[in-house]
């Protein structure tokens, strides 16, 4: 598979990560503000003008980080636009992951008001997405990365907002093109809030998607 993306050096990536962080703050402020209709309309006009400045030069797809010693093995470590770990994606918390020598993947993160499901707790779909990513990184750590085939979750208790959370995952076994992995999200007191198991399958071939231009050289797995 060949993925054709712009590659960002550290200085540009850092600048865009800073921009994304400010947009996260803006999203939180927009959700919780009480400034009133007139002020909200005025700010909306300012945001529209800023958006126009940014889209004056627009990429077709999210960029990747240029290869470094810590991110040289492939797209999974270099996806700056990933919705869970991507520091350039304002939708990402983001979750910073590290992999220990024994294959344990772990990362701390905090969810806020924009991630709310039940009052004062995280939406189950958000925690599912986070575990899907963490489990996928754990699967890739075996050297047999793949796409999510199944993802099963058990919501043990509500996941709180506004406090540091810990996601952990590890591959259990590899069977041919399949990797089995399990993981959890835990609250600051160590109590597990979500448990997950997943199967990842390495695709046999790469099929161009009918929903995007062939000029990108990208497509779907099968």
C-alpha positions as CSV (number, residue, x, y, z in Angstrom):
1,X,0.0,0.0,0.0
2,X,1.2,3.5,-0.9
3,X,-0.2,6.4,1.0
4,X,0.6,9.8,-0.6
5,X,0.4,12.6,1.9
6,X,2.2,15.8,2.6
7,X,5.0,15.2,5.2
8,X,5.5,17.9,7.8
9,X,8.7,18.7,9.5
10,X,8.7,19.3,13.3
11,X,8.5,23.1,13.2
12,X,5.4,23.2,10.9
13,X,3.8,20.3,12.8
14,X,4.3,22.1,16.1
15,X,2.7,25.3,14.8
16,X,-0.3,23.5,13.5
17,X,-0.6,21.5,16.7
18,X,-0.7,24.8,18.5
19,X,-3.5,26.0,16.2
20,X,-5.5,22.8,16.8
21,X,-5.1,23.3,20.6
22,X,-6.6,26.8,20.3
23,X,-9.5,25.4,18.2
24,X,-10.2,22.8,20.9
25,X,-10.3,25.7,23.4
26,X,-12.6,27.6,21.1
27,X,-15.0,24.6,20.8
28,X,-15.2,24.3,24.6
29,X,-15.8,28.0,24.9
30,X,-18.5,28.0,22.2
31,X,-20.3,25.2,23.9
32,X,-20.2,26.7,27.4
33,X,-20.4,30.4,26.7
34,X,-23.1,32.6,28.1
35,X,-22.2,35.9,26.3
36,X,-25.5,36.2,24.5
37,X,-26.7,36.2,20.9
38,X,-25.2,39.5,19.8
39,X,-21.7,38.6,21.0
40,X,-22.0,35.1,19.7
41,X,-22.9,36.5,16.2
42,X,-19.9,38.8,16.3
43,X,-17.5,36.0,17.3
44,X,-19.0,33.8,14.6
45,X,-18.1,36.5,12.0
46,X,-14.5,36.6,13.3
47,X,-14.2,32.8,13.2
48,X,-15.6,32.8,9.6
49,X,-12.9,35.3,8.6
50,X,-10.2,33.1,10.2
51,X,-11.5,30.0,8.5
52,X,-11.2,31.8,5.2
53,X,-7.6,32.6,5.9
54,X,-6.8,29.0,6.6
55,X,-8.6,27.6,3.6
56,X,-6.9,30.0,1.2
57,X,-4.3,27.1,0.8
58,X,-6.0,23.8,1.5
59,X,-4.6,20.2,1.4
60,X,-6.7,17.4,0.0
61,X,-5.9,15.2,3.0
62,X,-4.5,15.4,6.5
63,X,-0.7,15.5,6.5
64,X,1.6,13.0,8.1
65,X,4.7,13.6,10.2
66,X,8.0,13.2,8.4
67,X,9.8,10.0,9.5
68,X,12.0,10.4,12.6
69,X,13.7,7.9,14.9
70,X,10.5,7.7,17.0
71,X,8.1,7.6,14.1
72,X,9.7,5.8,11.3
73,X,7.8,2.6,10.9
74,X,4.6,3.7,9.2
75,X,1.4,5.8,9.1
76,X,0.0,4.6,12.4
77,X,2.8,6.5,14.3
78,X,2.7,9.5,12.0
79,X,-1.0,10.3,11.5
80,X,-1.2,13.9,12.7
81,X,-4.9,14.0,11.8
82,X,-6.0,10.9,13.7
83,X,-9.2,11.7,15.6
84,X,-7.9,10.1,18.8
85,X,-4.1,10.7,18.8
86,X,-3.6,13.4,16.2
87,X,-2.3,16.7,17.6
88,X,-3.4,18.5,14.4
89,X,-7.0,17.3,14.7
90,X,-9.1,19.6,16.9
91,X,-11.5,16.7,17.5
92,X,-8.8,14.6,19.2
93,X,-8.5,14.8,23.0
94,X,-5.6,14.1,22.0
95,X,-4.3,10.8,23.6
96,X,-0.5,10.6,23.8
97,X,0.5,6.9,23.5
98,X,3.7,5.1,24.5
99,X,4.6,1.5,24.0
100,X,6.7,-0.4,26.6
101,X,9.2,-3.1,25.6
102,X,6.8,-5.8,26.5
103,X,4.1,-4.4,24.1
104,X,1.9,-2.6,26.6
105,X,0.4,0.5,25.0
106,X,-0.7,3.2,27.4
107,X,-1.7,6.9,27.3
108,X,-3.2,9.5,29.6
109,X,-5.9,12.0,28.4
110,X,-8.7,14.2,29.7
111,X,-12.1,14.5,28.2
112,X,-14.2,17.7,28.5
113,X,-17.7,19.1,28.0
114,X,-17.6,18.5,24.2
115,X,-17.3,14.8,24.9
116,X,-20.3,14.6,27.3
117,X,-22.9,11.8,27.0
118,X,-24.7,11.3,30.3
119,X,-24.6,14.4,32.4
120,X,-21.0,14.9,33.7
121,X,-19.8,11.7,32.0
122,X,-18.2,10.8,28.7
123,X,-20.2,9.6,25.7
124,X,-19.7,5.9,25.2
125,X,-18.9,6.4,21.5
126,X,-16.0,8.6,22.4
127,X,-14.4,6.0,24.8
128,X,-15.1,3.3,22.2
129,X,-13.1,5.3,19.6
130,X,-10.2,5.8,22.0
131,X,-10.0,2.1,22.8
132,X,-10.3,1.2,19.2
133,X,-7.2,3.3,18.5
134,X,-5.2,2.1,21.5
135,X,-6.0,-1.5,20.8
136,X,-5.0,-1.0,17.2
137,X,-1.6,0.4,18.2
138,X,-1.1,-2.6,20.5
139,X,-1.9,-4.9,17.6
140,X,0.6,-3.1,15.4
141,X,3.3,-3.5,18.1
142,X,3.3,-7.2,17.3
143,X,4.5,-6.4,13.7
144,X,1.1,-7.5,12.3
145,X,-1.0,-4.4,12.0
146,X,-4.4,-4.4,10.5
147,X,-7.9,-3.0,10.4
148,X,-10.6,-3.4,13.1
149,X,-12.6,-6.5,12.4
150,X,-14.5,-6.7,15.7
151,X,-14.6,-4.4,18.7
152,X,-16.5,-5.5,21.9
153,X,-16.9,-3.2,24.9
154,X,-18.2,-3.6,28.4
155,X,-19.1,-0.3,30.1
156,X,-18.3,-1.1,33.7
157,X,-19.1,2.3,35.1
158,X,-19.4,5.9,33.8
159,X,-16.2,7.6,32.6
160,X,-15.8,11.0,34.3
161,X,-15.1,14.2,32.5
162,X,-12.4,16.7,33.5
163,X,-10.0,14.3,35.2
164,X,-6.9,12.5,33.9
165,X,-7.8,9.1,32.5
166,X,-5.6,6.2,31.5
167,X,-6.0,3.9,28.5
168,X,-4.1,0.7,28.3
169,X,-4.0,-2.2,25.8
170,X,-1.9,-5.2,24.8
171,X,-2.1,-7.8,22.1
172,X,-3.1,-11.2,23.5
173,X,-2.1,-13.4,20.5
174,X,-1.5,-13.5,16.8
175,X,-3.1,-16.0,14.5
176,X,-2.0,-15.6,10.9
177,X,-3.4,-12.2,9.7
178,X,-5.4,-11.8,12.9
179,X,-4.3,-10.0,16.1
180,X,-6.3,-10.3,19.3
181,X,-6.0,-7.5,21.8
182,X,-7.6,-6.3,25.0
183,X,-7.6,-3.0,26.8
184,X,-9.2,-0.7,29.4
185,X,-9.9,2.9,30.4
186,X,-9.4,3.7,34.0
187,X,-10.3,6.7,36.2
188,X,-7.7,8.4,38.5
189,X,-8.5,6.1,41.4
190,X,-7.6,3.1,39.2
191,X,-11.2,1.9,38.8
192,X,-11.8,0.6,35.3
193,X,-14.6,2.3,33.5
194,X,-14.5,0.5,30.1
195,X,-13.2,-2.8,29.1
196,X,-12.6,-3.8,25.4
197,X,-11.5,-6.7,23.2
198,X,-10.8,-6.5,19.5
199,X,-9.6,-8.5,16.5
200,X,-7.5,-6.8,13.9
201,X,-7.0,-8.3,10.4
202,X,-4.2,-7.5,8.0
203,X,-5.8,-6.7,4.6
204,X,-4.8,-8.9,1.7
205,X,-5.1,-6.2,-0.8
206,X,-5.8,-2.5,-1.2
207,X,-8.8,-1.5,-3.3
208,X,-9.3,2.0,-4.6
209,X,-12.4,3.6,-3.1
210,X,-15.1,4.6,-5.5
211,X,-15.9,7.6,-3.3
212,X,-12.6,9.5,-3.7
213,X,-10.4,10.7,-6.6
214,X,-7.9,8.2,-8.0
215,X,-5.4,11.0,-8.1
216,X,-4.8,10.6,-4.3
217,X,-3.5,7.0,-4.8
218,X,-5.5,6.0,-1.8
219,X,-8.5,3.7,-1.2
220,X,-10.1,1.1,1.0
221,X,-8.7,-2.1,2.5
222,X,-10.2,-5.5,1.7
